[in-house]
Amino acid sequence: MMQAPLFVRQLTKKEQAELEAGRRSSQGFTVRRSQMLLLSAEGKSTTAIAQFIGASDQTVRNAIHDFHQRGLEALQAKSSRPHTTHEAFDAQGRERLRALLHQTPRTFGKDTSIWTLDLVAEVTLTVGIVSRPISGETVRNALAQLGVRWKRAKHWITSPDPEYIRKKKAEGCLDPSGSYSSDMGTGFPG
């Protein structure tokens, strides 16, 4: 299906001057947009401009439409950030996340005793801490809001030896309660 010819509207002297200056910009986006709009003002078709610039016909059409809507602001790229974001964890959810990390993944039917960011993300969805799938980076950011840095869980060796806990305490790995001491790390953030 062939689209109707599209050309930029009549340029004002100020717009013409700005587009000429835009061709010498240090920003590639501005240079390309300026070239597209100036060529269109010279009567070149969107297809010819696209071939000259090395873009698609639709890219040229989008540039012309954007110029008609925003004027010279169309020489600056729009932000690619989402207009709205929804926090995956509220304050209560972050505290539930902290509590979750003080448990073993085996509690949740996993075959490992070591948490990874992606595994935490998966379990938070399963247990209802979050309402939609999230990434490991989202977990890392939530922990940062709690003032906790993620440290890769350490692989602690356990032993069937009944003297295991006594020996670890003697080595300074466990505190008197039988928990791993803070200087050694627990394998869990926080």
N, C-alpha and C positions, 0 to 999 in steps of 0.2 A: 504494500500500500504506500503510495507516494504522498509525502506530506506537502502541505502548501508552502511556498517560499516564505521565508522569514528574514526580515532585515531589521537592524537597529533603527530606532526613530531618529529624526533629525537631531544632530548634536548641537548644543550651545557652544559658544567660543570657549567658555570655561571648561566644559566637558572635553572638548577637543584637545585643549592644552593639557588637561589632567591625564587623558589617555596617552598622549604623546610622551609625557613625563613617565607614565606607568610602564612604557616599553623599556625604560632604562632602570627600572626598579631592581633592587637586590632580591626581591621576593619573586620566585618563579611563577607563583599563582597570579600575581599582579601583572607580570610581563605577558603571560599567555592570555589573560582576560583582555588586557589592553589591545593586544594584537587582534584578537577575535573581533572586538567591537569596532576597531578602526577599519579593518578589512570589510566588515559588514556595512559600515558607513560609506565605503567606497563602492558599494553595490555588488560585492562578491557574495556568492551563494553560500549557505551553510556547509554544503558538501565540499565546495572548493576550499573554504577556510579550513575545514576539518583535515583535508588532505595536506594543505600547506603546513598546518601546525602539527599534524601528527596526532590528532584527536578524533573522537567519533563525531558524527553529525549531531547526535543528541547532546553531546557536551557543549557544542557551539550553541545549539538552540537553548540549552539551559542558561548559558552565559547571557544571551540576549534577553531572555525572559527575566533573569535576575536583575539585569541593568534596568529594564523597564519598571521593575518593582522598587528597587533600592537605589537607583541612580549610581553615583560614583562609589557608594559603599559596596557595590558589587565587585569592586577591585580588591576587596579584602575577603579572605576566606571566612565563611561562617564557622563557628565553633562546632566541633564534632562531638562535644560532650552532650550527654542527654539533658533535656530541659528539666527533668525531674528525676530524682533518685529516691529510692526507698531503702532505708537502712534495714539490713537483714536482721540485726540484733538490736533490740531495745535494751535498756539498762537491766531489766530482769532477765532477758535472754542471755546477756553477757555473763551474768552471775551464774545462770544455769550452765553455761558453757564452761566456766571455771570449775564448777562442781563435777561436770561430766569428765573433765580431764584428770580428776583425782581418782578416777575409777579405771579399771583395765578394760581395754576393748573387748576382752573375752566376755565381760558382763553383758555385752550387746551381741553375742553370738559370733564374734570375729575370731579368725584363726591365729591372731597375733596378740602379743601383749604390749606392742609398741604403737603409740599413736603417730600418725602422719597427718599433715594438714588436710589432705584429701579424705582420709578416713574420718577425721573429725567432722568434716563438711557432710559426708554421707550419713554419719550417725546423728548429727543434729537435725537432719531432715527426718530420719526414721523415728526419732523419739519426740518430734514435734517442737523442738526449740525454734526452728525456722519453718516457714510455711512454703518455701520454694527452694529448688536446688541452688546451692551456692558453691563457690570455689574455695580452694585452700587459702587463696590470698584474702578472701573475705574473712575467713577465720583468723588469719594473721592480723588483719586490721582490727577486728573486734578485740583480740587480745591486747593489741597496742593501746586501745582505748581504756583497757583495764590496767595499763601500765606494766604489762607482762610481755617479755620478749619470748618468741618461740625459739626454743633450743631443741634441736633434733633429739628425740628420746634416746637415751643410752640403752644399750643392750646389757642388762644386768644378768649375770649368770646366777641361776638358782641351783640348789643342790638338794638331793634327798638326804644329805648328811644331817642328822639331828643336831649336830654342833654348828651348823652353818651360820645361824644368827649370832651365836656367841663369838665365833671367829670373825665375822664381819664387824661386830661391835669392837672387838679388840683391834682391828685394823683401822677403826675410825670411820668406816663406811656407814655405819648405822648409829643413830642416836639411842639413848637408853630405852626409848619406847619401841624400838625395833624398826623405825622408819629410817629411810636413807637420810643421812645428814645433809644439811643445806649446802655445805661446801662441796659435796660430791655430786649433788644434783639428784633429783628423784626420777628423772625421765618425764616429768610433767611440768609444764610451765606454771608459775604462780606459786 
